[in-house]
Amino acid sequence: MKSIVYILGIILLLSFIVTNASAEEDDINIVCTNSVLSDFTSNLIKENVTIDYIMPSGVCPAYYDTTPSDISKVTNADIIISFGSAQMEPWLSKLLGYNTDYDLIECKDMGEWNVPSIAREYVQCIADELIKIYPELNATIKANSESYLNQINETALSLKEIIETNSYQDKKIIAMSWQKDFLEWLGLNVTHSYGPPQTLSAQDEIDVINAAEWNKFWGSDCI
């Protein structure tokens, strides 16, 4: 009797594994080159999909080294979403050579995604291209897109209110170049910006110090 129960247990377990494997095979496999693009995409298509990314947030694209796991991701991708820029993704063309059957979505020349108005352009671009590839998901993607765009709008208004409520408008700021557009969108006055830390020369660091001293001299805040 125990052996029969044991065999039935194995059969049920194998059935569960096969069923799950089949479901995963049916999923749309999307790989984004950047975690930001992955976040945008995950808000547009939420069911029967696997979404992964290559570069984590905060990584300088020019200094990113691909790994064997990146090759595996791209090899198995149905859709690859990128910035469409050799400067942003100098390693992508080599990775694409590992996959002969995929759809490529490129978000070209759109600028900094941390500015809400530009973020909306990224979302709309990805949504439009996904609908072209999967027209049967048209209604779902459009509904998700509308909801997500509304969330972006609400967050943008909330951020503006924080700046105005605290009278931060026109505050003089020193910031990393990747944040410059966003800070200026908020209404702050970026008097000096600098590149990624790993690219700074001794002179660049001196320039930042001098800019901070100048702002301090005029009684302004620095970040």
VEXDREN-2710 file (C-alpha; in Angstrom, 1 decimal):
% VEXDREN-2710
k/r/px/py/pz
1/MET/0.0/0.0/0.0
2/LYS/2.8/2.4/0.9
3/SER/4.6/1.7/-2.4
4/ILE/1.4/2.5/-4.3
5/VAL/1.0/5.8/-2.4
6/TYR/4.7/6.6/-3.1
7/ILE/4.3/5.9/-6.8
8/LEU/1.2/8.0/-7.0
9/GLY/3.1/10.8/-5.3
10/ILE/5.9/10.7/-7.8
11/ILE/3.4/10.7/-10.7
12/LEU/1.6/13.8/-9.3
13/LEU/5.0/15.5/-8.8
14/LEU/6.1/14.8/-12.3
15/SER/2.8/16.0/-13.7
16/PHE/3.2/19.3/-11.8
17/ILE/6.7/19.8/-13.1
18/VAL/5.7/19.1/-16.7
19/THR/2.7/21.4/-16.4
20/ASN/4.8/24.2/-15.0
21/ALA/7.5/23.7/-17.7
22/SER/4.8/23.9/-20.4
23/ALA/3.4/27.1/-18.9
24/GLU/6.9/28.7/-18.8
25/GLU/7.5/27.7/-22.5
26/ASP/4.3/29.5/-23.4
27/ASP/5.4/32.7/-21.6
28/ILE/6.7/35.7/-23.6
29/ASN/10.3/36.0/-22.8
30/ILE/11.4/39.7/-22.8
31/VAL/15.0/40.9/-22.1
32/CYS/15.7/44.6/-21.6
33/THR/19.2/46.0/-21.7
34/ASN/18.6/48.2/-18.6
35/SER/16.6/47.8/-15.4
36/VAL/14.7/51.0/-16.2
37/LEU/13.4/49.6/-19.5
38/SER/12.5/46.5/-17.6
39/ASP/10.4/48.5/-15.1
40/PHE/8.6/50.3/-17.9
41/THR/7.8/47.0/-19.6
42/SER/6.7/45.2/-16.5
43/ASN/3.9/47.8/-16.1
44/LEU/2.7/47.2/-19.6
45/ILE/2.5/43.5/-19.9
46/LYS/1.9/41.5/-16.7
47/GLU/0.6/38.1/-17.5
48/ASN/2.2/35.1/-19.2
49/VAL/5.5/37.0/-19.5
50/THR/9.0/36.8/-18.1
51/ILE/10.8/40.1/-18.0
52/ASP/14.5/40.3/-17.3
53/TYR/17.3/42.8/-17.8
54/ILE/21.1/43.0/-18.4
55/MET/22.4/46.1/-16.8
56/PRO/21.4/46.9/-13.2
57/SER/20.6/50.4/-12.2
58/GLY/23.5/52.8/-11.5
59/VAL/25.9/51.0/-13.8
60/CYS/27.8/53.1/-16.4
61/PRO/27.0/51.4/-19.8
62/ALA/30.5/52.0/-21.2
63/TYR/32.0/50.1/-18.3
64/TYR/29.6/47.2/-18.2
65/ASP/31.1/43.8/-18.8
66/THR/28.7/41.1/-20.1
67/THR/28.5/37.7/-18.3
68/PRO/27.6/34.2/-19.4
69/SER/24.2/34.7/-17.8
70/ASP/23.6/37.7/-20.1
71/ILE/24.3/35.4/-23.1
72/SER/21.8/32.9/-21.8
73/LYS/19.1/35.7/-21.3
74/VAL/19.5/37.0/-24.9
75/THR/19.7/33.5/-26.4
76/ASN/16.3/32.7/-25.0
77/ALA/14.6/36.0/-25.6
78/ASP/11.5/36.5/-27.8
79/ILE/11.8/40.3/-27.5
80/ILE/14.8/42.4/-26.7
81/ILE/14.2/46.0/-25.7
82/SER/17.1/48.5/-25.9
83/PHE/18.0/52.2/-26.2
84/GLY/19.2/51.6/-29.7
85/SER/22.5/53.3/-29.0
86/ALA/26.0/52.0/-29.6
87/GLN/27.2/54.5/-27.0
88/MET/24.8/53.3/-24.4
89/GLU/25.1/49.6/-25.2
90/PRO/28.4/49.0/-26.9
91/TRP/28.2/45.3/-26.0
92/LEU/24.7/44.6/-27.4
93/SER/25.5/43.9/-31.0
94/LYS/27.8/41.0/-29.9
95/LEU/25.1/39.6/-27.6
96/LEU/22.5/39.7/-30.3
97/GLY/24.6/37.4/-32.4
98/TYR/23.6/34.6/-30.0
99/ASN/19.9/34.8/-31.0
100/THR/18.6/34.3/-34.5
101/ASP/14.9/34.7/-33.8
102/TYR/13.8/37.7/-31.8
103/ASP/11.9/41.0/-32.1
104/LEU/13.9/44.1/-31.3
105/ILE/12.3/47.2/-29.8
106/GLU/14.6/50.3/-29.8
107/CYS/13.9/53.5/-27.8
108/LYS/16.1/55.8/-29.8
109/ASP/17.2/59.3/-28.9
110/MET/14.6/59.9/-26.2
111/GLY/16.8/61.5/-23.6
112/GLU/16.8/61.1/-19.8
113/TRP/14.1/58.8/-18.6
114/ASN/14.0/60.3/-15.1
115/VAL/12.1/63.3/-16.5
116/PRO/8.4/62.4/-16.4
117/SER/7.5/63.8/-19.8
118/ILE/10.3/61.7/-21.4
119/ALA/9.4/58.7/-19.3
120/ARG/6.0/58.9/-20.8
121/GLU/7.6/58.8/-24.3
122/TYR/9.5/55.6/-23.4
123/VAL/6.3/54.0/-22.1
124/GLN/4.4/54.9/-25.2
125/CYS/7.1/53.7/-27.5
126/ILE/7.4/50.3/-25.8
127/ALA/3.6/49.9/-25.6
128/ASP/3.1/50.7/-29.3
129/GLU/5.9/48.3/-30.4
130/LEU/4.5/45.5/-28.2
131/ILE/1.1/45.9/-29.7
132/LYS/2.6/45.6/-33.2
133/ILE/4.2/42.3/-32.2
134/TYR/1.2/41.0/-30.2
135/PRO/-1.9/42.6/-31.6
136/GLU/-4.1/40.2/-29.7
137/LEU/-2.9/41.9/-26.5
138/ASN/-3.9/45.4/-27.8
139/ALA/-6.6/46.0/-25.2
140/THR/-4.6/44.8/-22.3
141/ILE/-1.5/46.7/-23.1
142/LYS/-3.4/49.9/-23.8
143/ALA/-5.3/49.6/-20.5
144/ASN/-2.0/49.0/-18.6
145/SER/-0.3/51.8/-20.4
146/GLU/-3.1/54.3/-19.5
147/SER/-3.0/53.3/-15.9
148/TYR/0.8/53.6/-15.7
149/LEU/0.9/56.9/-17.5
150/ASN/-1.6/58.2/-14.9
151/GLN/0.7/57.1/-12.1
152/ILE/3.6/58.9/-13.7
153/ASN/1.6/62.1/-14.0
154/GLU/0.4/61.9/-10.4
155/THR/4.0/61.3/-9.1
156/ALA/5.2/64.3/-11.2
157/LEU/2.6/66.6/-9.7
158/SER/3.5/65.3/-6.2
159/LEU/7.2/66.0/-6.7
160/LYS/6.5/69.5/-8.0
161/GLU/4.3/70.2/-5.0
162/ILE/7.1/69.2/-2.6
163/ILE/9.5/71.6/-4.3
164/GLU/7.0/74.5/-4.2
165/THR/5.8/73.8/-0.7
166/ASN/9.4/73.9/0.6
167/SER/10.3/76.9/-1.5
168/TYR/13.2/75.0/-3.2
169/GLN/12.7/76.7/-6.6
170/ASP/15.8/78.2/-8.1
171/LYS/18.0/76.7/-5.4
172/LYS/21.6/76.4/-6.8
173/ILE/22.6/72.8/-7.1
174/ILE/25.8/70.8/-8.0
175/ALA/24.8/67.4/-9.3
176/MET/25.9/64.4/-11.3
177/SER/25.2/64.9/-15.0
178/TRP/22.7/62.0/-15.1
179/GLN/20.5/63.9/-12.6
180/LYS/20.8/67.3/-14.2
181/ASP/17.8/67.2/-16.5
182/PHE/15.6/65.8/-13.7
183/LEU/16.7/68.5/-11.2
184/GLU/16.1/71.3/-13.7
185/TRP/12.7/69.9/-14.5
186/LEU/11.9/70.1/-10.8
187/GLY/12.8/73.8/-11.0
188/LEU/16.2/73.8/-9.4
189/ASN/19.2/75.7/-10.7
190/VAL/22.0/73.3/-11.6
191/THR/25.1/75.5/-11.6
192/HIS/27.6/72.7/-12.2
193/SER/27.4/69.0/-13.2
194/TYR/30.0/66.2/-13.3
195/GLY/30.3/62.8/-14.8
196/PRO/30.3/59.3/-13.3
197/PRO/32.8/59.1/-10.4
198/GLN/35.0/56.6/-12.1
199/THR/35.5/59.0/-15.0
200/LEU/36.5/62.1/-12.9
201/SER/40.0/63.4/-13.2
202/ALA/41.8/65.4/-10.5
203/GLN/40.8/68.6/-12.4
204/ASP/37.2/67.5/-12.5
205/GLU/37.2/67.1/-8.7
206/ILE/38.8/70.5/-8.3
207/ASP/36.1/72.0/-10.5
208/VAL/33.4/70.5/-8.3
209/ILE/35.1/71.9/-5.2
210/ASN/35.4/75.4/-6.7
211/ALA/31.8/75.3/-7.9
212/ALA/30.7/74.4/-4.3
213/GLU/32.7/77.2/-2.8
214/TRP/31.2/79.6/-5.3
215/ASN/27.7/78.5/-4.4
216/LYS/28.5/78.7/-0.7
217/PHE/29.9/82.2/-1.2
218/TRP/26.6/83.3/-2.6
219/GLY/24.7/81.7/0.2
220/SER/23.2/78.9/-1.8
221/ASP/22.6/75.3/-1.1
222/CYS/24.6/72.5/-2.8
223/ILE/24.0/68.9/-3.4
END
